[in-house]
């Protein structure tokens, strides 16, 4: 998804309490329609869908930390350290599997 504009809406303050912090994200019609369909299928609003994604998606720092914990676990429990070559090969296999799944999904959706 390409975010072309991120504009915070004005924030209202009432009695010292911050009210309604909203953001407008401009996206293409195809992406908007897909998000709407996903939200409808999950019986939730697009806002709730995007908030759920933001709450569950990992940042690059969180991914690195998780990888470090996994490496430490494998070393401690199994005496094995995953080399950079092994990690790269595993990532490539995961990308291929993901691409194959997306290709199958497109084939059945047609």
N, C-alpha and C positions, 0 to 999 in steps of 0.2 A: 504494500500500500504506500503510495507516495503522498505525503502530507505536503500540500502546497502552501498552506497558510494556517497559522495557529494564532488565533486572536482571542485573548481573554476578554470576557464580557465584564462590564463594570461590576464592582463588588459593592453591595449595599451594606451600610452599617446602621443598625437600629438598636439603640440602647446599649451600645458597646459590644453588641453581638454581631459577628460576621455572618451575613446571610447570602446564600446562593452564589457560589463560585462556579460559573459555567464557562465552557470553552467551546468555540466553534472550530471544527476541523473540516477543511474543504477537501473532498475526495471525489473521484470520478463516479459517474452514475452507475457503472457496472459494480464497483465496489460497494456503493451505497445499497444497491439492490440485493447484493449477496449478503451483506450484514443484516438487512431487513428480513430476508428469508431465514437466515440462521436464528435471529432473535425470535421470529414467529414460531419456528419449529421447536424452540426451547421454551415457548410461552413466556417470553420476557421482552422487555423493551430493548431497543438498540443501546440505550445508555447503560442498562444493566449488563448487557453482553460485553460492551467495551470495558466497563468497570471490572467485570469478572476476568477478562483477559489481562488487564493491567495488574490485577491482584495475584494472578497465578503465573504470569510470564516471568522468566528469570532474566536478570540483567547480565551483561557480560561478566561483571565482577562476581555475581552469585554463581554463574556457571563455572568460572575458574575455581572458586572456593569448593564447589561440589566435586569438581574433578580432582582437586588436591585431597579431599577427604576420601574419595574412592581409591586414589593411588595409595594413600596411607593404609587403608583397610586391606587392599590386595597384598601389600607388602607385609603387613603384620599377620594376617590370617593365612596367607598362602605362600609367602616368601617370594612373590613375583612382582617385579616392577615392569609396567607397560612402557616400552620404548616409544620414542617419537614416531618411528616407522610403523610400529604396531598400531598406535593411536590413529595415525593418518590412514592406514589401511582400513581400520574399523569405521572411521568417519566416511570413507569412500563407499564402503559396503552399505552403510546406512543411507547415504544419499541415493545410491542406486536402487535400494529397496523402496525408498520413499518415492522416487521418480516412477518406478514400476507401478506402485500403488496408485499414483495420480493418473498414470496412463490408463490403467484398468478402470478407474472411476470415470474418466472421461469417455471411455468406450461404452460403459454401461449407461451413461447419462444421455448418450446420443440417440 
